[in-house]
Amino acid sequence: MRRSIATIFIAAAVSWGLGAPAGRAAEDYEALPAGPDRDAVYFNCSACHSIRMVTQQRLNRERWDELMDWMVEESGMHPLQPWARKRIVNYLAAHFGEEEEDWDGLPPGPGREEVYYACLPCHSLAIVKQQGLKREDWDETLVWMVDEQGMPELEAEERALILDYLSAVYGVNRAGGGS
């Protein structure tokens, strides 16, 4: 129980702007790619083991999820809330996944991983690829998905990346774009 309370306190301290870790811990923190869920991964994982145990892995999303189950069941890790676990597993799979991800046909670019992991849990990416919407229409769609479809709220940085990607790749100015 102490680990989970300490982890929550440290994660809260960072989210409240009290700063990232210092010294050796800062080096471990910097080993994680920047992203909206970097702090959650760092503080949850480093509560029990070195971040190097994370950064040396190359697992697909399913294996990361199974590893989380194992850590809870066998190593005494405090279970995460489902929404937090999903975000951490998404981050790990995006940054420490198998070398060749398929990405379900999404073209490369900043925001591809965020679109993949935000959209695919609920529906096929085919629906995303066919839209051809303006940025403001993509934005309204995200609001609708959160308000009406139960999609987890996106952090501002992640939301901006997703909107940038969707409007650039599946916006009105794309080849064969829609409205």
KATAZI-V273155 format. One record per residue. N is the residue number from 1. OMEGA is omega in whole degrees, 0 to 359 (none if undefined). Layout:
# KATAZI-V273155
[[N	OMEGA] [N	OMEGA]]
This chain:
# KATAZI-V273155
[[1	179] [2	181] [3	184] [4	179] [5	177] [6	180] [7	179] [8	180] [9	182] [10	179] [11	178] [12	180] [13	179] [14	181] [15	177] [16	177] [17	181] [18	172] [19	176] [20	180] [21	179] [22	177] [23	181] [24	179] [25	179] [26	177] [27	178] [28	179] [29	181] [30	178] [31	178] [32	178] [33	177] [34	179] [35	186] [36	184] [37	180] [38	182] [39	181] [40	179] [41	182] [42	187] [43	178] [44	183] [45	184] [46	175] [47	184] [48	184] [49	179] [50	177] [51	177] [52	176] [53	177] [54	189] [55	178] [56	183] [57	170] [58	184] [59	175] [60	184] [61	181] [62	180] [63	176] [64	179] [65	178] [66	179] [67	176] [68	177] [69	181] [70	181] [71	178] [72	186] [73	188] [74	186] [75	175] [76	177] [77	177] [78	180] [79	178] [80	171] [81	183] [82	181] [83	180] [84	179] [85	180] [86	181] [87	180] [88	179] [89	178] [90	179] [91	182] [92	181] [93	180] [94	186] [95	181] [96	179] [97	176] [98	186] [99	183] [100	174] [101	178] [102	182] [103	176] [104	176] [105	177] [106	179] [107	179] [108	176] [109	178] [110	180] [111	181] [112	182] [113	180] [114	177] [115	182] [116	185] [117	177] [118	187] [119	188] [120	179] [121	185] [122	183] [123	178] [124	176] [125	177] [126	179] [127	178] [128	186] [129	185] [130	191] [131	184] [132	183] [133	171] [134	182] [135	181] [136	176] [137	174] [138	180] [139	178] [140	179] [141	178] [142	178] [143	180] [144	181] [145	178] [146	185] [147	189] [148	186] [149	176] [150	176] [151	178] [152	177] [153	179] [154	173] [155	187] [156	182] [157	179] [158	179] [159	179] [160	178] [161	180] [162	180] [163	177] [164	182] [165	183] [166	181] [167	179] [168	187] [169	183] [170	178] [171	184] [172	183] [173	179] [174	176] [175	180] [176	183] [177	183] [178	189] [179	none]]
